[in-house]
């Protein structure tokens, strides 16, 4: 199972068995990789969108993700994360499965689910604690999923 790089072909979507296999592989790679994969699969969000999420953007009671910022490009200057194209917050449904995965990931990663204490904390940070770049996501999390 490999995503195609050929832009002339139809868009490849993963089948349920593909996603189950990827989920098992991602879980074996670590809780962040697993949480990122499930977030992408269950929401349809773009990589640039999930990398802009902060812990406070998650509303577990309402099962909503508040998309407030996204990865931009170098034209934004040193802060590549900024508002969405429309400048408006977009509400994204959080499935019960995604909610379970994210709560387990946050509990394991931050040892507390108190959003107020984690205000401004990136949901999927790079090892240095700052936001992860899409290239870093690709090299550290996505590409290794397909090495097997």
C-alpha positions in Angstrom: 0.0 0.0 0.0 1.7 3.2 -1.2 0.2 6.6 -2.0 0.8 7.5 -5.6 2.9 10.4 -6.6 1.5 10.4 -10.1 -0.7 13.6 -10.4 -2.4 12.3 -13.6 -4.1 9.5 -11.8 -7.3 9.6 -9.8 -7.0 10.6 -6.1 -6.3 7.5 -4.0 -8.3 7.0 -0.9 -7.6 4.5 1.7 -10.0 1.6 2.2 -11.1 0.6 5.7 -8.6 -2.3 5.8 -5.9 0.1 4.6 -6.8 2.6 7.4 -6.8 -0.3 10.0 -3.4 -1.4 8.9 -2.1 2.2 8.9 -3.6 2.8 12.4 -1.8 -0.3 13.8 1.5 0.8 12.3 1.0 4.4 13.5 0.2 3.2 17.0 3.4 1.1 17.0 5.3 4.3 16.0 4.0 6.3 19.0 1.0 8.1 20.3 1.6 11.3 18.4 1.8 9.5 15.0 -1.3 7.6 15.8 -3.3 10.6 17.0 -2.2 12.6 13.9 -3.3 9.8 11.5 -6.7 9.3 13.2 -7.2 13.1 13.2 -6.5 13.3 9.4 -8.6 10.2 8.7 -11.6 11.1 10.8 -11.9 14.8 10.0 -10.6 15.2 6.4 -8.5 18.1 7.7 -5.3 19.0 5.8 -1.9 18.5 7.3 -1.4 22.3 7.4 -4.6 22.5 9.5 -3.9 19.7 12.1 -0.4 21.2 12.7 -1.9 24.5 13.6 -4.1 23.0 16.3 -3.6 23.8 20.0 -4.9 21.9 22.9 -7.4 24.6 23.7 -9.0 24.2 20.2 -10.5 20.9 21.2 -14.0 20.9 22.8 -14.5 17.4 24.0 -17.9 18.1 25.6 -19.4 19.2 22.2 -17.1 16.9 20.2 -15.8 19.8 18.1 -12.5 21.0 16.8 -12.2 24.8 16.4 -9.9 25.4 13.4 -8.5 28.9 14.0 -5.1 28.8 12.4 -3.2 26.9 9.7 0.3 26.6 8.3 1.0 29.2 5.7 4.1 29.9 3.9 7.3 31.9 4.2 5.4 35.1 3.1 4.0 35.2 6.7 7.5 35.9 8.0 8.9 34.0 10.9 5.5 32.9 12.2 4.2 30.6 9.5 1.1 29.8 11.5 -1.8 32.3 11.0 -5.5 32.6 10.5 -7.4 30.4 8.0 -7.9 31.8 4.5 -11.3 33.1 5.4 -10.1 34.5 8.8 -12.9 32.7 10.5 -12.9 29.8 12.9 -14.3 26.6 11.3 -16.0 24.0 13.5 -15.1 20.4 12.6 -16.9 17.3 14.0 -15.0 15.1 16.3 -16.1 11.5 16.1 -16.3 9.5 19.4 -13.3 7.4 18.2 -11.2 10.5 17.5 -12.2 11.9 20.9 -11.0 8.8 22.7 -7.7 8.8 20.7 -7.0 12.5 21.4 -7.9 12.3 25.1 -5.5 9.3 25.5 -2.8 11.2 23.5 -3.2 14.4 25.6 -3.3 12.5 28.9 -0.2 10.6 28.0 1.7 13.6 26.5 0.7 16.4 28.9 -0.3 14.4 31.9 -3.4 16.6 32.3 -6.5 17.5 30.4 -6.9 20.9 31.9 -7.1 23.0 28.8 -6.6 26.2 30.8 -3.2 25.0 32.0 -2.3 24.1 28.4 -3.4 27.3 26.8 -1.2 28.0 23.8 0.2 24.5 23.8 0.5 23.0 20.3 -1.4 19.7 20.0 1.3 18.2 17.7 4.5 20.0 18.5 8.0 19.3 17.1 10.6 17.9 19.5 11.7 21.5 20.4 8.1 22.4 21.5 7.4 24.8 18.7 5.0 24.0 15.9 5.9 21.2 13.6 6.3 22.0 9.9 4.6 20.0 7.2 8.0 18.8 6.0 8.8 17.6 9.5 5.5 15.8 9.6 6.1 14.1 6.3 9.6 13.0 7.1 9.1 11.9 10.7 5.5 10.6 10.7 4.0 10.1 7.3 6.8 8.6 5.2 7.8 6.0 7.8 4.2 4.7 7.8 4.8 3.4 4.3 8.3 1.8 4.8 6.8 -1.5 5.8 
